[in-house]
Amino acid sequence: MLFHTSRPTSCFWRPRGCAWLAAAAFLLLAGGCAGRPEAPILEQTGSREAAQTAGRLAALLPADVLLVGEQHDAQAHHDIEQQIVSSLAARGLLAALALEMADVGVSTAQLKPSATDEQTRRALKWDDKAWPWTAYGPAVMTAVRAGVPVLGANLPHARMPGSMNDGKLDVQLPGPALKAQQQAIRIGHCNLLPESQITPMTRIQIARDITMADTIHQLAFPGKTVLLLAGNGHADRSLGVPQHLRADLKAKSIHLRAGQGQGNDRADAFDSVWPTPALPETDHCAGLQKQLPAVAR
């Protein structure tokens, strides 16, 4: 029988050496994991409402762009928006989520799927007073966890004064559409604005729509869908963002309508109308009257 006289390399004989090797191996492994992208976290629910939303959504696809027009204070609309994000992400169809609720220039593209709500809010410079995170957070975080970028698409406040004085915006809509947009501004402000403010305010609305359309153009990806969440006016095919989209993009618009809405829906305004329960009666004009300075009236 032969006996080995060389010094064994077992850990039982060299505890310090093996501990060092184990630590080095751990660091190498950890370094490899740190450079590896996180797997997306897909959130799905088996609720009847989510299944209904998925079915309605399937009837509109394929689409390069999907514009969802909401009533901002309708919680049912926010629930549906989260379901749309979840359904598109689960099918691998969601290219990006664009928001009226954040200005251009902000994005979650650098965040990982495990990012927290607070990290996401910071990345989007979220204005919770204007847009309650409790309402929009679920849809946004569903996209983040799915590894889908969320981007601001709205015109920044700093650019609004310039838009108000930009006469070139008056020719960005056909004549009848421009008149209809001006009337929408009047009605939307409860006929409290002086007539001298109608043209400047309409220009801001058009500039916002153009900004959202430009954001969508940057995000468009073959075989996938860019989703825009915005107020109903922005999703209107004859007046809003769709008027400024490239002709080669297939866009579909959804009107999330609480109750009977305004009662003046046009047949050409949306590709699909999804009714939700009516909201309690609220006198929005009374609140607006308090906000507007007396000089404006």
Salt bridges, closest charged atoms under 4 A:
GLU43 OE2 - ARG145 NH1 2.91
GLU49 OE2 - ARG48 NH2 3.74
GLU70 OE2 - HIS72 ND1 2.53
GLU70 OE1 - HIS78 ND1 3.42
ASP73 OD2 - HIS284 NE2 3.77
GLU81 OE1 - HIS78 ND1 3.40
GLU100 OE1 - HIS72 NE2 3.86
GLU100 OE2 - ARG208 NH2 2.77
GLU100 OE2 - HIS234 NE2 3.57
ASP117 OD1 - ARG145 NH2 3.81
GLU118 OE2 - ARG122 NH1 3.78
ASP166 OD1 - LYS168 NZ 3.27
ASP170 OD2 - ARG203 NH2 2.79
GLU195 OE2 - ARG186 NH2 2.49
ASP209 OD1 - HIS234 ND1 2.55
ASP214 OD1 - HIS217 ND1 3.95
ASP236 OD2 - ARG266 NH2 2.46
ASP248 OD1 - ARG246 NE 2.89
ASP265 OD2 - ARG257 NH1 3.20
ASP268 OD1 - ARG266 NE 3.65
ASP271 OD2 - ARG237 NH1 2.93
